[in-house]
Amino acid sequence: MPVHHPTRRRVLQTGLVTTATAGLAATAPALAAPPGRPGSGELIDLGIAMESVNVRLTGSGPDGAGATNLYALSDGTPVTFSVISPETGELLFSWPVPDESLNYGAGVYGIEGGAYFTARSGSATALNFYDQAEQSVTHITTSGGGQPIPNSVIRNVIPDGDTLYLCCYPRSEVYALDLPSGEVREFGPASDNGGDYAWGFAKIEDTLYVGTGIGTGQLVAFDTGTGERTEIELEDPPASIAALGTAGPLLLVPLPGRIGVYDTTSGTWHEDLPGMDQGASAFANGGDPDLAYFRSDDEFWVFDAEALEATPLGFAEHGVSTSSLRALEAFPADDHDVIACFRQNGEAIVFDPSADEVVVHDVAVDSAPVIAHSIGLGPDGDVWVGAYLSAGVIATIDVHSREITQLEGPEQSSAIATVGPYLMISKYPDGVLYRYDSREPWEWDSNPDIVAELISPHLQDRLFEMTDAGDLLAAASIPEYGHLGGALSIVDPETGEYEVYRHIVEDQGVSTVAHRDGIVYAGTTIYGGMSTVPTTTEGHLVEFDLDSREVTSAIVPVAGDETVSTLCFGPEASILVGVTYESNLFTYDITTHEVTSVVDLGITPTGAAWGRTPTLRYRKHDRCFYGVGGGVFFRVTAGGEVTILDDEHGWKTLTITARGEIYLIDANRVYVHAFD
């Protein structure tokens, strides 16, 4: 249903902050004719783009008074930490993380009378403690550059008395934090094959076990006393080891098509155990440490360390959907264990195997603004805004009423484009491409439908930018974790047919696309998926002929720059304008295939070097270019004058409507820059 927001207005005068970039008009006369006259504008805050509950990480533990708490972290701005009663579903405590730059929950770890939990940004993770008796939260430490724990992400935590063991990203490093003294002990990286991620984390007796990835996963043990690192050989290693479980002295390891059982006392693997010939991605222990619980498809299972077998618990017979369930929790109740899970939408599902009962509690977790991620125009000219790591939402804004409507949609929409009557939306992960036929009502999971999933066999994970290429769609993508070589994909939205062209520049990702007269112009980046090392040093500008389906030209537009971030055409049909991640604006003559000018915009780069920013778009109404880069909103006139229009919001990206209004997004809000 429509969401109405009060608007906030602020007049932006021409020349708020101006940097003269002499030489643009002189070195690129085609860009400068005829010069337009920009006017003042008004920046109007349309409100929160999207709002939802988004539970992605959960925990459980004894409350210190004989009962059990369920814990949930809901992503958003801000992240919210919630305490829920498994018996009633009642919200017992809620705490919004005060630092709104920490948009994502990282983990919850229950102990007697409280819980440790983490919230992170892309560069730091805050570790906090919830005290049940005091009903309070205490900050313990924050990781990141210059801190005792320098890693940006604390991936997992194991509480052990006065010590917290932590595994982190990047470099898969492992630490011990002494709570009374605050001293940090370094164990070093778990991976020695380039894996940045430490995923699975468990402790049996005096040994820590770490599962790593991406690329080739490793299983590694650290002696907590000596710090000695030992790799445990895997016959068929997966790309990553996403979780580890324990059952007494046995370590449970997700392996391709099965759950491996490693005996930590003998150093041997048990083979062909009943019920363990299936996949699992999360484990939990209840009151008996010899029992481990896991979920496979629609059923919960229990593995018994003494019997050396896993048996189903009968949850599937209740017909309760397991869609979007997060990691399972297990806790003792009287003489048996109870299992609980949260859905991503905040529903809590509690299953008592002994009583053979399932209870679904209504959502008690507080909602929060969703992180805005992408923006584009739909077939009817309205504006669409995609979300980042959401519970599955998207928003559309009526450009006449400026009313925001929130819809069910992809969890993460990386790019939005229109081809004829079709709205095309990309989703991360797995390089999914959705097609919405605007002639029919929006019905999630049917219209839009899925046209392509580029992860297999093409290894494309993130479709960062898309554009109309005649009757076709041209899409730029970055490969999945551990791989180099992005792709330019050409899609026919009418038929759903598509072709994928990888390595249009060897080992480079494709970061941006533009189209004119049967030629797709693609910008590339030296970077591939996460946990890869570039083999090249400079981003390229590529011409791709749609008739021959071949690369006809490839040049380096700005020497030394790693990523061509954005491309667009301006007033002159033969001049393509681009900006690199390093904030160098260049002009390119498509008839001579030469760069005609390069100008430093003087904007400090921020964000991923893949090239999600800067963004540059042409506004024909005043013959000026408008862009977002380094968190600022700027204008470039045909004469070469750069004006910072706003530097207070941390802008992400923008789009320009047919009427010439500029719609922008920051962390979670939508704005329109309207002109006189």
N, C-alpha and C positions, 0 to 999 in steps of 0.2 A: 504494500500500500504506500501511497505517497508520504514522504517525510518532509515536513515544512520546517524551515529554519529562518530565524530572524537574520537580516542582512546587516553587515557592517560596511561602512563606506569610508574611503580615504582618497583624497585627490592626489594624483601623482603629477607633479608639474614637469614640463619638459626641462631636461638638464638638471635632474636631482643630483646626480654625480656624473660628471662628464670627463671622459678621457679623449683627447684629440688623437686620432690615429692617422697622422699625416701620411699621404702616399697612396691610400687605397684608391681614391678616384683617379689619381695620376697614373697608377700602374695598372688599373683595370677600368678603362673608360667605358666599357660596355656595361658595367654595373652601375655607372653613375648617370645614365641618361634615360629619361629626364629626372632630375632630383625631385623627391617629394618633400612635403612640408609636414612633419609630424606635429600633432597637437597634443594638448594636455589630456590626460585620461583620469578615470576614476576607478580605483581598485575596490571591488565589492566582494565582501566575504559572504558566500552562499551557505556556509556551514559545514558540518561534518559530512564527509562523503558517504561513509558506511559505518555501521555499528553492529557488533554482534558479540556473543560469547564464543571463545575460541580456545577450548581446553586442549592442550597438546601434551602436557606433562603432568603426571599425577604421583601421589605417594600415599602411604598409610602408616599408622603407628599407634601404640597405646597412649592414651591421654594422661596417664599417671593417676587415674582415679577408677580404674577397672573397666573402662570402655575403650573404644577404638575411634580414631579420627580418620577420615579420608581428607586428603589434601589435593588441591587442584591449582595449577597455574594457567591462567587464561591470557593469551597474547593480546596485545593492543597497545594503545597509547592512553593510559598506562597499562602495563602488566598488572594483573590482579591475583593475589594469593588468597585462596579461600579454604576454609575448614568446614567440612560437611559431616553430619551424622549419618553413618551407614544404616542405622535403624530407621530413622524418620526422614532422611533427606533434607533435614533442616540446615540452613546456613548458620554456623556457630560463630564464625569470625571472618572478616574480610578486610584486606589491607592492600590498597593500591600502591604499587612501587612509586616512590616520590619522583625518581629521576625518569622522565618520560623518554629520554634517549635510549633507555633499556626497554626495547619493545618486545622482547621474546623471553619466555620462560626457558630455563635451561635444565632444571631438575628439582625434584623434591625428595627428601630422605628423612623418613620418620624415625624418631627414637622415643624412648619413654618420656612422656611429658612435653613433647614438642617436635619440631622438625627443622632441618636445615633446608634452605631453598635458594635457588640462583635465578637471576634475571640478567639478560645480556643485551648488548648492542653488537655491531660488527667489530668493535674494537675493545670492549671491556665486558667483564662479568662481575656482578655484585653478589656476594655470598652473605646471606642473612640467617638469623635464627628466630623461630617463632616459639615463644614460651607460653604453654597452655595455662599454667597457673596464673601468670601475670597478665595474660591476654595482651602480649606486647611483642614487638619485633625489634631485634637488635642487629645492626650491621656489623659484620665480622671483618670482611676485607673485600677489596675490589682488585681483580686482576687486570692486566693490560700493560702497555708500554710504560717503563719506568717503575713498575711495581715489583714487590718481592716475587710474585707469580706473574711473569711478563706476558704470558699467553693471553690472547684475546678472549678465548672461550674456555670456561671450566666445563668440561663435557660431563663428567660424573664425579660423585662424591661418595665415599664409604666412611661413615662415622664409626669410630672405634675408641670409646672412652674419651680421653682428652685429645685424641689425635683425629684429624680428618685426612684421609687419603684422597687425592684428586688426580684425575687424568684430564689432559687438556689438548686443545687445538690452538695453533698449529704445532707441528713437530712431534705430535703424539707423546708429549712429555708427562711424566708422573712425579707427583710431589707428596710430601707429608707436611701438614700444618699442625704445629703444636698450639693448642688453643690457649693455655695459660700464658705462654711466653710470646706467642705470635711468630715464633721462629719457623722458617720454611726449610725443609730438607729436600734436595733435588735427587731424584733417582735417575733422571735422564730420559731420553726418548725410548719409547717402546719399540718403534719401528726402526729398522736399519736398511729399508729398501725404498725410502722416499715417501712412505705413507705419513701424511700429516695428521690423520684422524686416529684418535683413540676412542673407540666406540664401546665395546664390551668391557666391563670392569667388575671384578669379584675378588673376594678374599676368603681363603680357606686356611685356617690356622695362622701361620706367620708368613704366608705367601700371598702376594697380589698377582692376579692374572688379568692381562690386558689383551683385548682383541682389536686389531688395527685395520686400516684400509685408508684410502681407496687405491685400486690397482691390483695388488696381490696382498690379501690379508695375511697377517701373522698372528700367532698366539704366543704370548710372551709371559714369563713369570719373573717377578722380582722378590727376592728375599728381603723382608722388611727390616731384618736385623743387619745384614751385611750390605744390602743394596745390590747384590749380585743379580745380573740379568741372564736369563736362560730362555732360549727360544724352544718351543715345543713343536716338533715337526708335524706338519699336516700333509697327508698323502695327496689330497685334492683341495688345495686352499681356495676359498672363495675370494671374490674381489674385496670383500670387507667382512668383518665379524661384528655384526650389529649389536649383539648382546651376549652375555654370559650368564649361566645359572649355576646354582649349587644344590647338591643333595648329599648331605653328609660330606664325605671326603671326595665325592665325585663332582667333576666340572662338566657342565652341559654346554656344548658348543654348536651353534647353528652352522651346518655344512651343507653343500649342495644336495638337496633332496633328502636330507636326514638330519637328526640331532646326534652329534658325536658325544660319547660319554668317556671322559678321561679320568682314570683313577690316579689321583695325586699322590697316593701312598706308594704305589708300585711303579708309576710312570708309564702305564700301559693304557691302551684303548680297548674298551669293550666293544665287541662287534655283534651286529645282528640282534639287537635287543628288541623284544616285542614292544610295539607301539612307538618306536623311535625312528621309524622309516618315513618321517614326514618333516616338513619345515616348521620352524617357529622363530619368532623374532623378539620375544620377551618372556621372562621367567619371573616367578615370585615364590617366596617361602612364607608359610604361615607359622603356626606354633611348633610344629615338628620339623627340625632342620633336615631330617632325612627325606622329607617330601618336597618336591618341586612341582609347581603348577605352570602350565603353559597353554596357549591357545593355538589351534591349527584349524584354519577355515572357520566353521561355525560351532566348533566344539572345544570345550575345556578338557584338559587331560591332567592327570597327576602321575608323576614318576616317583617310584619308590626305590630308594637306594639299596634296601635290603633285598627286595624281590627282583631288582634289576629289570623292571618292566613299567611301561606306561599304560594306563587304562583310562577310557573316557568316563566323564562324570555325568553325562546325560543332559547337558545344557541344550544341545541341539534339538532335543525332543520338545522343548518348550516353544520353539518357533520364534524366538526373539531375535530380531535382526542384529548381526554383528557389524553392520556398516559403521564406519568411522570410529570404531572403538579404539581407545588409546591403551597404553600398557596396563596389564592387569595387576591387581593388588590382591594379597591373601592375608588373612588375619584370623587368630583363634577366637572362637565363640563357644564357651563351655568346653566340651570335649572333642570338638572338631573344628575344621577350618571353613571359613566363608570367603568367597571370591567376589571382588568388586571391580568394575570398570567404569570409566567415564566415556561417554561419547564426546566427540569434538564440540557438539552443541551444548554441552554441559549436563545432559541427562546422566544420572548415576544408576547403573545396573548392578544389583546385588543378588548373587546366586548362592544359595545354601545347599550344597550337594547332599548333606545328610537328611535334610527335610525335603529335598527335591522341590525347592521353591525359588521362584525368580520374582524380584520386585524391581520395577522401573520407577525411580524417583524423578519428579519434575525438576526442571532446571532451577537451581538455586544460586548458581554462580552469576555474579554481576557482569553485565555486558560492558564493552568499552569501544571507543572509536577504533576502527580498523585502519591499518597502515595503507595509504593510497600509493599506487605503484605505477600505473600507466594511464594514458588518456588518449582519446581519439574521437573521430566523428563517425556517426552511424549513417545508414542510407538515407534517412530523412533529415539529416543535418544536425540532429541532436548530439550532445556530448556524452561519451561513455567513459567511466572511470573504473579501472581494474584494481584489485586488492593484492596485497602481499601477505603470504602465509596466513590466510584467513580460514574461517570455517566453511567457506564457499559462498561468497557474495560478490555482487557487481552492482554498479550504480549507473543510472542514466539521468541526464539533466535536460529538461525541456528548455531550449534556447529562447523561447518566447516568454514563458512564465518564470523561468529559472528555478523551477521546482525539481528537487532531487527525489528520485524513486529508487529504492533499493530492491534488488532482485536476488534470487538464488542463482549462483554462478560458480565459476572455477575458483579453486582455493587461491591460486596465484595467476593473475593475468598479466603476462609480460608485455604484450603488444596488441594493438587494436587497429584494424583497417577496414575499409569498405570497398567492395567490388560489386558494382551494380546494386541489386537488391540484397546482397549478402553482407552481413557484419561478420568479419573474421576475427577470432580471438585466440591468442595462443596461451597455453598453460604450461607452467613448470611444476613438477618435473616431467620427464619423459617426452618433451617436445610435442605436446598434444596440440592439435589445431581444431578448433570448433568453428562450425558454420551456422549462423543464424539467418534464416530466411525471414526478412522483415515483413513479408506479405502475410505471414501467419503469426499468431500470438506467441510470446515467449513462454515456453514450457521446458524448464530445465530437465535435461537428460533425454529430450526428444527433439526439441527445437530451441537451442542449437543441438546439432548432432556432431559427432566426431568424424572429421574428414581424414585425419592422419595422426599417427603416433610415430614420430621420427626417431625414437630411441632405438628401435630395432627394425632393420639391421644397420641403420645409418648413424647411430651413436650420437644423435643430436638431442640436446637436453633443454636448451634455453633459446626460444625464438624471440630475439630482442627487438626486432623491428620488421614491419611489413608495409607494403605499399601496393596500390592499384597499378597494374602493369597492362593497361588495356582491358581485355576481358579476363586477365589472369591476375594472380596474386604472386608477388615476389616476397620471399621471407628470408631474413638473415638470422643465422643461428650460431650458437657456441656449443661445442661438444660436451658430453657428460664428463664426470669426474675421471681423472686419470688418462684423458685422451686429448690429443691435439687434432686440429683439422675440423673447422666449422664447415658450414654449407650455405649455399644459395639454393633455395627450394622454389620451384615454379609450380603453382597449383591452379587448376581449373575449378573454380568454386561451383560452376554449374554441374559438372560431372563428378567432381571429387577426385579426379585423376591428378597425379602429381609426379614430379621427378626431382631428385635430390642430387645436387652437384657439390661434392665435397672437395676440399683442397683447391678452390679456385686460385688461391695462393698457398703453396705448400705449407702445411702445419699451422696455418693461420685461421682464426675464427672470423666470421663475417658479422659485422657490428651494425651496419646501416645500409639502406637501399633507397634509390630513387629511380624514376623511369621517365624516358622520353623517346617517342618515335621508334619503338621496338627494341630499344637498348636499355638494359638494366645497369645502373651504375651502383656498384657495391663498394663500401668501405670495409677494410679489414683491420683486425687487431692481431698483434703477435701472440696473444694469450689464447690458451685452450681451456679445457675444463680445470676445475680445482685440482690441486696436487700435481700439476704439470710444470715443466720448465720450458720456456720458449726456446725454439731453435733458430728464430729469426730476430731481427732487431728493429724493423720499421714497418709501420702499417702502409697498406697500398690502397689505391683507387683503381678499381677494375671495371672494364666495360664488358658486358655479356650480351651477345646477340641472341634475341629470342627466336629468330628464324633458324639459325644454324645451331643454336644451343652450344655456343662456344665462347670462350674468352677471347676477345679481339684486341684487348689492350690491358696492360697492368703497369702502373707507375707508382713511385713514391711521391706523394704530393708535397710533403713537408719533411725534409731530411731530418732524421733523428727522432721523429715523433712515432710513438708506438701504436696509436689507435686513431683511425678515422671514425669519429663518433657520430657525425650527422651530415646529411647531404640534402640540398633542396635547390630548386630552380627559382630564379628571380625574374626581374622584368625583361631580361634579354634571353631569348629562346636558346641561344648558343652558349650561355654561361651557367655553369653549375657552381654552386657555392657550398663549401664544406667547412667544418670545424673539427680539429683534432682534439683528443682528450687533453692535450697540453694547452688548449685554448688558442691555437693558431688558426685564424680564418684564412682560407685560400679560395681563389677563383680558378676555374678550369674551363678552357674553351673546348667544347665537345667537337668542334669542326677541325681544329688543329691538334687536338689531343695533348695540349700543353697547359701547364699551370701558368697563369698570367700574373698572379700576385699572391703574396703571403703577408698577413698582418697579425701581429700579436695583440690579442684582445685585452691583455693585462688582467685576466681573471685567474685566480688560483684554482687549480683543479681539485675536485673532491669526488669521492665515490669510487665505484669499481672501475678499474682501468679497462675493462671490457668495452666501455664506451656508452653506458646508459646516459651519461651526460658528457658534454653539452648537447642540447637540442636547439636547432635553428629552423625557423619557419618564415616564409615570406608573406607579408601583408600587402596586397596590391592596392589597397585603399590609400595608402600614403607612400607606397613604394619603399617601404623600410623592412628590414629583417628584425625579427624579435626572437629572443632566445633565452634559455636557461643554462647556466653553467656555474660550477663552483658554488651552488646554492643561491646565486643572484639572478634577477630578472633584468635583461638588458635589451637595448635596441641598437641596431647599426644602420645608419642612413646610407643612401647611395653615395654620399660624399665622403663616407669613411669615418663619421663621427660616432663614437661608442658612448652610449649613455646608460648608466646603471639606474634603472627605474625603481628597483626595490632590492634591498639586501638584508631584510629583517626576518624572512620567513623560512629560509632553507628550502628554496624552490626545487622541485624535482623535474618537472617537464611541463609542456604546454601544447595547446592546439589552437588553431584559428578557425573560426566559423565563416560561413559564406558572407555574413554581414560584417565581418571584420573584427568581431569581438574575440578577445584572447582569453581562453580558459586555462587556468593554471592549478596545479596541486602542490601542496606542501606535505608535511607528514601525514595529515589526515583530513584536511579541509580542501574545499573547492572554492576558487575565486574567479571572478570575471573582471578583466580590465576593459572597461567600456570607454568609448571615445565620445567627444563632444559631437 
